[in-house]
Each structure stands twice: as structure tokens, then as C-alpha cells.
Amino acid sequence: MTRRTGIQDLIAQILGRDALTVVEIARRAGTTEMGAQSAVRAMEQRREVVRVGQGQGQPFRFRLARRSPA
């Protein structure tokens, strides 16, 4: 199991129950869009975050993946 970096922990706290775009995540985390995108992509590969449906012409939104209690 890989460990989260500091920015990934911060992103997990920021997302909470919300679904946010990378731009919104970057603003709330006080980081660059590229840094937030990289962290979200790594978290997505580990299935910690999921992409939420995107409206036509709208950016992807991400939310924390639901974990089963088992």
C-alpha cells in the first residue's frame, strides 16, 4: 500500500463529501493546478477518488471514493 503525500491528505480533507474540479481543489489547497492535478491523478489510480459525471463542455469533478465498512 502506498502512502499519501501531504497534498493528498489535504485534498482528502478538502473533498470531504463534496465533488470539486481540480481548479477548485487547487484554490482551496493553496497550490497550483498542476500540483493538484498530479495528486488527484495519483489518488485516482489508487481508487481513493472517482470522477463524477461531467456536463457537456464542463471540467471533470472528483469526489472521495466510498469505502465499504468490511
Backbone atoms as SQL, in Angstrom:
CREATE TABLE atoms (id INTEGER PRIMARY KEY, chain TEXT, resi INTEGER, resn TEXT, atom TEXT, x REAL, y REAL, z REAL);
INSERT INTO atoms VALUES
  (1, 'A', 1, 'MET', 'N', 0.850, -1.182, 0.000),
  (2, 'A', 1, 'MET', 'CA', 0.000, 0.000, 0.000),
  (3, 'A', 1, 'MET', 'C', 0.891, 1.239, 0.000),
  (4, 'A', 2, 'THR', 'N', 0.596, 2.154, -0.885),
  (5, 'A', 2, 'THR', 'CA', 1.390, 3.368, -0.950),
  (6, 'A', 2, 'THR', 'C', 0.840, 4.396, 0.021),
  (7, 'A', 3, 'ARG', 'N', 1.722, 5.235, 0.482),
  (8, 'A', 3, 'ARG', 'CA', 1.317, 6.270, 1.434),
  (9, 'A', 3, 'ARG', 'C', 0.928, 7.531, 0.693),
  (10, 'A', 4, 'ARG', 'N', 0.034, 8.270, 1.297),
  (11, 'A', 4, 'ARG', 'CA', -0.350, 9.565, 0.737),
  (12, 'A', 4, 'ARG', 'C', 0.726, 10.589, 1.030),
  (13, 'A', 5, 'THR', 'N', 0.845, 11.549, 0.136),
  (14, 'A', 5, 'THR', 'CA', 1.720, 12.685, 0.392),
  (15, 'A', 5, 'THR', 'C', 0.917, 13.732, 1.153),
  (16, 'A', 6, 'GLY', 'N', 1.567, 14.776, 1.610),
  (17, 'A', 6, 'GLY', 'CA', 0.887, 15.834, 2.352),
  (18, 'A', 6, 'GLY', 'C', -0.232, 16.479, 1.563),
  (19, 'A', 7, 'ILE', 'N', 0.010, 16.739, 0.279),
  (20, 'A', 7, 'ILE', 'CA', -1.020, 17.384, -0.542),
  (21, 'A', 7, 'ILE', 'C', -2.211, 16.448, -0.725),
  (22, 'A', 8, 'GLN', 'N', -1.963, 15.150, -0.800),
  (23, 'A', 8, 'GLN', 'CA', -3.063, 14.202, -0.959),
  (24, 'A', 8, 'GLN', 'C', -3.909, 14.125, 0.306),
  (25, 'A', 9, 'ASP', 'N', -3.284, 14.204, 1.463),
  (26, 'A', 9, 'ASP', 'CA', -4.044, 14.263, 2.716),
  (27, 'A', 9, 'ASP', 'C', -4.908, 15.519, 2.750),
  (28, 'A', 10, 'LEU', 'N', -4.327, 16.632, 2.326),
  (29, 'A', 10, 'LEU', 'CA', -5.060, 17.894, 2.297),
  (30, 'A', 10, 'LEU', 'C', -6.240, 17.809, 1.331),
  (31, 'A', 11, 'ILE', 'N', -6.020, 17.223, 0.166),
  (32, 'A', 11, 'ILE', 'CA', -7.094, 17.072, -0.819),
  (33, 'A', 11, 'ILE', 'C', -8.212, 16.203, -0.255),
  (34, 'A', 12, 'ALA', 'N', -7.860, 15.137, 0.435),
  (35, 'A', 12, 'ALA', 'CA', -8.878, 14.265, 1.036),
  (36, 'A', 12, 'ALA', 'C', -9.722, 15.043, 2.042),
  (37, 'A', 13, 'GLN', 'N', -9.087, 15.915, 2.822),
  (38, 'A', 13, 'GLN', 'CA', -9.825, 16.736, 3.785),
  (39, 'A', 13, 'GLN', 'C', -10.708, 17.747, 3.068),
  (40, 'A', 14, 'ILE', 'N', -10.187, 18.354, 2.018),
  (41, 'A', 14, 'ILE', 'CA', -10.933, 19.376, 1.279),
  (42, 'A', 14, 'ILE', 'C', -12.159, 18.771, 0.610),
  (43, 'A', 15, 'LEU', 'N', -11.995, 17.598, 0.006),
  (44, 'A', 15, 'LEU', 'CA', -13.109, 16.986, -0.711),
  (45, 'A', 15, 'LEU', 'C', -14.245, 16.614, 0.227),
  (46, 'A', 16, 'GLY', 'N', -13.917, 15.984, 1.343),
  (47, 'A', 16, 'GLY', 'CA', -14.981, 15.588, 2.260),
  (48, 'A', 16, 'GLY', 'C', -16.106, 14.904, 1.515),
  (49, 'A', 17, 'ARG', 'N', -17.289, 15.481, 1.538),
  (50, 'A', 17, 'ARG', 'CA', -18.432, 14.915, 0.811),
  (51, 'A', 17, 'ARG', 'C', -18.708, 15.673, -0.485),
  (52, 'A', 18, 'ASP', 'N', -17.905, 16.677, -0.797),
  (53, 'A', 18, 'ASP', 'CA', -18.132, 17.491, -1.988),
  (54, 'A', 18, 'ASP', 'C', -17.519, 16.855, -3.227),
  (55, 'A', 19, 'ALA', 'N', -18.015, 17.259, -4.378),
  (56, 'A', 19, 'ALA', 'CA', -17.414, 16.907, -5.662),
  (57, 'A', 19, 'ALA', 'C', -16.887, 18.212, -6.254),
  (58, 'A', 20, 'LEU', 'N', -15.580, 18.300, -6.447),
  (59, 'A', 20, 'LEU', 'CA', -14.952, 19.540, -6.884),
  (60, 'A', 20, 'LEU', 'C', -14.106, 19.328, -8.127),
  (61, 'A', 21, 'THR', 'N', -13.911, 20.402, -8.893),
  (62, 'A', 21, 'THR', 'CA', -12.994, 20.357, -10.029),
  (63, 'A', 21, 'THR', 'C', -11.572, 20.531, -9.514),
  (64, 'A', 22, 'VAL', 'N', -10.605, 20.237, -10.374),
  (65, 'A', 22, 'VAL', 'CA', -9.201, 20.391, -9.989),
  (66, 'A', 22, 'VAL', 'C', -8.897, 21.850, -9.658),
  (67, 'A', 23, 'VAL', 'N', -9.489, 22.780, -10.389),
  (68, 'A', 23, 'VAL', 'CA', -9.265, 24.206, -10.132),
  (69, 'A', 23, 'VAL', 'C', -9.760, 24.571, -8.735),
  (70, 'A', 24, 'GLU', 'N', -10.949, 24.086, -8.368),
  (71, 'A', 24, 'GLU', 'CA', -11.493, 24.362, -7.036),
  (72, 'A', 24, 'GLU', 'C', -10.635, 23.725, -5.948),
  (73, 'A', 25, 'ILE', 'N', -10.162, 22.513, -6.204),
  (74, 'A', 25, 'ILE', 'CA', -9.286, 21.834, -5.243),
  (75, 'A', 25, 'ILE', 'C', -8.004, 22.632, -5.057),
  (76, 'A', 26, 'ALA', 'N', -7.404, 23.084, -6.161),
  (77, 'A', 26, 'ALA', 'CA', -6.150, 23.838, -6.096),
  (78, 'A', 26, 'ALA', 'C', -6.327, 25.132, -5.308),
  (79, 'A', 27, 'ARG', 'N', -7.424, 25.842, -5.554),
  (80, 'A', 27, 'ARG', 'CA', -7.673, 27.097, -4.829),
  (81, 'A', 27, 'ARG', 'C', -7.811, 26.860, -3.333),
  (82, 'A', 28, 'ARG', 'N', -8.580, 25.857, -2.961),
  (83, 'A', 28, 'ARG', 'CA', -8.795, 25.581, -1.537),
  (84, 'A', 28, 'ARG', 'C', -7.538, 25.052, -0.862),
  (85, 'A', 29, 'ALA', 'N', -6.706, 24.326, -1.618),
  (86, 'A', 29, 'ALA', 'CA', -5.478, 23.761, -1.049),
  (87, 'A', 29, 'ALA', 'C', -4.334, 24.765, -1.073),
  (88, 'A', 30, 'GLY', 'N', -4.493, 25.851, -1.823),
  (89, 'A', 30, 'GLY', 'CA', -3.427, 26.845, -1.918),
  (90, 'A', 30, 'GLY', 'C', -2.229, 26.329, -2.697),
  (91, 'A', 31, 'THR', 'N', -2.490, 25.561, -3.746),
  (92, 'A', 31, 'THR', 'CA', -1.425, 25.002, -4.571),
  (93, 'A', 31, 'THR', 'C', -1.710, 25.313, -6.038),
  (94, 'A', 32, 'THR', 'N', -0.816, 24.888, -6.908),
  (95, 'A', 32, 'THR', 'CA', -1.013, 25.117, -8.340),
  (96, 'A', 32, 'THR', 'C', -1.978, 24.081, -8.902),
  (97, 'A', 33, 'GLU', 'N', -2.557, 24.402, -10.053),
  (98, 'A', 33, 'GLU', 'CA', -3.446, 23.444, -10.707),
  (99, 'A', 33, 'GLU', 'C', -2.684, 22.186, -11.105),
  (100, 'A', 34, 'MET', 'N', -1.445, 22.356, -11.566),
  (101, 'A', 34, 'MET', 'CA', -0.648, 21.196, -11.973),
  (102, 'A', 34, 'MET', 'C', -0.367, 20.282, -10.788),
  (103, 'A', 35, 'GLY', 'N', -0.066, 20.869, -9.632),
  (104, 'A', 35, 'GLY', 'CA', 0.184, 20.077, -8.434),
  (105, 'A', 35, 'GLY', 'C', -1.058, 19.329, -7.988),
  (106, 'A', 36, 'ALA', 'N', -2.196, 20.018, -8.024),
  (107, 'A', 36, 'ALA', 'CA', -3.453, 19.382, -7.636),
  (108, 'A', 36, 'ALA', 'C', -3.825, 18.279, -8.623),
  (109, 'A', 37, 'GLN', 'N', -3.624, 18.539, -9.922),
  (110, 'A', 37, 'GLN', 'CA', -3.954, 17.535, -10.940),
  (111, 'A', 37, 'GLN', 'C', -3.109, 16.280, -10.757),
  (112, 'A', 38, 'SER', 'N', -1.832, 16.466, -10.483),
  (113, 'A', 38, 'SER', 'CA', -0.932, 15.335, -10.279),
  (114, 'A', 38, 'SER', 'C', -1.355, 14.508, -9.066),
  (115, 'A', 39, 'ALA', 'N', -1.689, 15.181, -7.981),
  (116, 'A', 39, 'ALA', 'CA', -2.104, 14.481, -6.760),
  (117, 'A', 39, 'ALA', 'C', -3.427, 13.760, -6.964),
  (118, 'A', 40, 'VAL', 'N', -4.370, 14.408, -7.629),
  (119, 'A', 40, 'VAL', 'CA', -5.673, 13.789, -7.874),
  (120, 'A', 40, 'VAL', 'C', -5.509, 12.576, -8.787),
  (121, 'A', 41, 'ARG', 'N', -4.658, 12.689, -9.798),
  (122, 'A', 41, 'ARG', 'CA', -4.424, 11.562, -10.710),
  (123, 'A', 41, 'ARG', 'C', -3.847, 10.364, -9.954),
  (124, 'A', 42, 'ALA', 'N', -2.892, 10.618, -9.058),
  (125, 'A', 42, 'ALA', 'CA', -2.305, 9.531, -8.261),
  (126, 'A', 42, 'ALA', 'C', -3.357, 8.902, -7.352),
  (127, 'A', 43, 'MET', 'N', -4.197, 9.736, -6.757),
  (128, 'A', 43, 'MET', 'CA', -5.253, 9.220, -5.878),
  (129, 'A', 43, 'MET', 'C', -6.298, 8.444, -6.683),
  (130, 'A', 44, 'GLU', 'N', -6.535, 8.886, -7.920),
  (131, 'A', 44, 'GLU', 'CA', -7.495, 8.196, -8.782),
  (132, 'A', 44, 'GLU', 'C', -6.969, 6.805, -9.164),
  (133, 'A', 45, 'GLN', 'N', -5.684, 6.703, -9.426),
  (134, 'A', 45, 'GLN', 'CA', -5.092, 5.407, -9.765),
  (135, 'A', 45, 'GLN', 'C', -5.190, 4.434, -8.597),
  (136, 'A', 46, 'ARG', 'N', -5.117, 4.946, -7.373),
  (137, 'A', 46, 'ARG', 'CA', -5.247, 4.099, -6.179),
  (138, 'A', 46, 'ARG', 'C', -6.705, 3.935, -5.754),
  (139, 'A', 47, 'ARG', 'N', -7.616, 4.472, -6.568),
  (140, 'A', 47, 'ARG', 'CA', -9.061, 4.375, -6.328),
  (141, 'A', 47, 'ARG', 'C', -9.497, 5.043, -5.031),
  (142, 'A', 48, 'GLU', 'N', -8.813, 6.120, -4.664),
  (143, 'A', 48, 'GLU', 'CA', -9.205, 6.897, -3.488),
  (144, 'A', 48, 'GLU', 'C', -10.197, 7.991, -3.868),
  (145, 'A', 49, 'VAL', 'N', -10.117, 8.450, -5.115),
  (146, 'A', 49, 'VAL', 'CA', -11.088, 9.417, -5.626),
  (147, 'A', 49, 'VAL', 'C', -11.666, 8.876, -6.928),
  (148, 'A', 50, 'VAL', 'N', -12.864, 9.335, -7.269),
  (149, 'A', 50, 'VAL', 'CA', -13.505, 8.924, -8.517),
  (150, 'A', 50, 'VAL', 'C', -13.977, 10.163, -9.263),
  (151, 'A', 51, 'ARG', 'N', -14.048, 10.019, -10.587),
  (152, 'A', 51, 'ARG', 'CA', -14.592, 11.098, -11.411),
  (153, 'A', 51, 'ARG', 'C', -16.105, 11.034, -11.358),
  (154, 'A', 52, 'VAL', 'N', -16.695, 12.188, -11.233),
  (155, 'A', 52, 'VAL', 'CA', -18.151, 12.289, -11.204),
  (156, 'A', 52, 'VAL', 'C', -18.583, 12.771, -12.577),
  (157, 'A', 53, 'GLY', 'N', -19.779, 12.380, -13.006),
  (158, 'A', 53, 'GLY', 'CA', -20.293, 12.756, -14.315),
  (159, 'A', 53, 'GLY', 'C', -20.063, 14.216, -14.655),
  (160, 'A', 54, 'GLN', 'N', -19.727, 14.431, -15.884),
  (161, 'A', 54, 'GLN', 'CA', -19.353, 15.758, -16.353),
  (162, 'A', 54, 'GLN', 'C', -20.422, 16.256, -17.315),
  (163, 'A', 55, 'GLY', 'N', -20.832, 17.502, -17.150),
  (164, 'A', 55, 'GLY', 'CA', -21.759, 18.089, -18.100),
  (165, 'A', 55, 'GLY', 'C', -21.027, 18.411, -19.394),
  (166, 'A', 56, 'GLN', 'N', -21.739, 18.553, -20.460),
  (167, 'A', 56, 'GLN', 'CA', -21.098, 18.809, -21.742),
  (168, 'A', 56, 'GLN', 'C', -20.335, 20.129, -21.700),
  (169, 'A', 57, 'GLY', 'N', -19.051, 20.062, -22.025),
  (170, 'A', 57, 'GLY', 'CA', -18.209, 21.246, -22.021),
  (171, 'A', 57, 'GLY', 'C', -17.739, 21.666, -20.641),
  (172, 'A', 58, 'GLN', 'N', -18.021, 20.860, -19.631),
  (173, 'A', 58, 'GLN', 'CA', -17.634, 21.186, -18.259),
  (174, 'A', 58, 'GLN', 'C', -16.445, 20.337, -17.828),
  (175, 'A', 59, 'PRO', 'N', -15.632, 20.846, -16.909),
  (176, 'A', 59, 'PRO', 'CA', -14.492, 20.051, -16.418),
  (177, 'A', 59, 'PRO', 'C', -14.965, 18.913, -15.511),
  (178, 'A', 60, 'PHE', 'N', -14.124, 17.879, -15.415),
  (179, 'A', 60, 'PHE', 'CA', -14.439, 16.754, -14.535),
  (180, 'A', 60, 'PHE', 'C', -14.490, 17.215, -13.090),
  (181, 'A', 61, 'ARG', 'N', -15.352, 16.584, -12.317),
  (182, 'A', 61, 'ARG', 'CA', -15.400, 16.787, -10.874),
  (183, 'A', 61, 'ARG', 'C', -14.935, 15.496, -10.225),
  (184, 'A', 62, 'PHE', 'N', -14.318, 15.630, -9.070),
  (185, 'A', 62, 'PHE', 'CA', -13.809, 14.471, -8.346),
  (186, 'A', 62, 'PHE', 'C', -14.401, 14.454, -6.952),
  (187, 'A', 63, 'ARG', 'N', -14.621, 13.256, -6.439),
  (188, 'A', 63, 'ARG', 'CA', -15.075, 13.092, -5.062),
  (189, 'A', 63, 'ARG', 'C', -14.347, 11.896, -4.476),
  (190, 'A', 64, 'LEU', 'N', -14.345, 11.813, -3.146),
  (191, 'A', 64, 'LEU', 'CA', -13.715, 10.668, -2.490),
  (192, 'A', 64, 'LEU', 'C', -14.511, 9.412, -2.799),
  (193, 'A', 65, 'ALA', 'N', -13.804, 8.315, -2.996),
  (194, 'A', 65, 'ALA', 'CA', -14.467, 7.036, -3.243),
  (195, 'A', 65, 'ALA', 'C', -15.106, 6.554, -1.949),
  (196, 'A', 66, 'ARG', 'N', -16.233, 5.921, -2.070),
  (197, 'A', 66, 'ARG', 'CA', -16.884, 5.349, -0.887),
  (198, 'A', 66, 'ARG', 'C', -16.191, 4.049, -0.547),
  (199, 'A', 67, 'ARG', 'N', -15.895, 3.878, 0.706),
  (200, 'A', 67, 'ARG', 'CA', -15.236, 2.655, 1.179),
  (201, 'A', 67, 'ARG', 'C', -16.270, 1.745, 1.824),
  (202, 'A', 68, 'SER', 'N', -16.168, 0.459, 1.554),
  (203, 'A', 68, 'SER', 'CA', -17.064, -0.477, 2.237),
  (204, 'A', 68, 'SER', 'C', -16.553, -0.675, 3.662),
  (205, 'A', 69, 'PRO', 'N', -17.437, -0.865, 4.614),
  (206, 'A', 69, 'PRO', 'CA', -17.005, -0.978, 6.010),
  (207, 'A', 69, 'PRO', 'C', -16.260, -2.272, 6.324),
  (208, 'A', 70, 'ALA', 'N', -16.227, -3.218, 5.393),
  (209, 'A', 70, 'ALA', 'CA', -15.573, -4.515, 5.646),
  (210, 'A', 70, 'ALA', 'C', -14.095, -4.427, 5.737);
